[in-house]
Amino acid sequence: MNAPAWRVWLVTALVIGWALLTFRFVQTAQWPMAGLCLLLLLSNAVTLWRLTRHGR
């Protein structure tokens, strides 16, 4: 898949943002929001992996 560079950077920024929010909600013990952010983090991480894998 030939993804444009801006999309890879956008998804990378989303992964970092969701990670920061996850840590923030874990620190304040807001578990439902931490779980939601973790789910979105994993979803965007899989998207980033699919966008950047080589050989296909």
N, C-alpha and C positions, 0 to 999 in steps of 0.2 A: 504494500500500500504506500503510495507516495503522498504523504500528508504535507501540507504547507508548513513552513517553519513557524508561522504565527500560531498555528493550532497546537503544535508541540509545546511552545512556550506558554500558551494559555492553559493547557491541561497541567503543565508543570506548576504553574502558579496556583491553580486550583488545588492540587495535591498538597502543596505547602500550606495554603490557607486552611484547608480542612484539618491538617495535622495540628496546626496552631490552635484552632478552635477546639479540637478534641482534647488537647492537653489542658486548655483553659477550663473546659467543662469538667474534666476529671479532677482538677485541683479544687474546684468549688463543689464537687460531689453532686453534680446535676447529671445523673446517670442516663435518663432518657435522651437528653441532647447530646451527651457524649457518645452514646450508641449510634444515634443518627449521623453525627459527624464522622464517626468511624466507618459506617457503612458507605457514606459518600466518598470518603478518602479511599477506601478499597476499590470502589467502582471507578474512580478517576485513575487510580494506580493501574488497574487492568487496562483501561483505555490508553494510558500512556505507554504501557508495555506493548500493546498491539500497534500503536503508531510508530514505535521506534525499533521494533524487532527487524532484523535483517535476514535475508535469505529467502524471503517469500514474496 
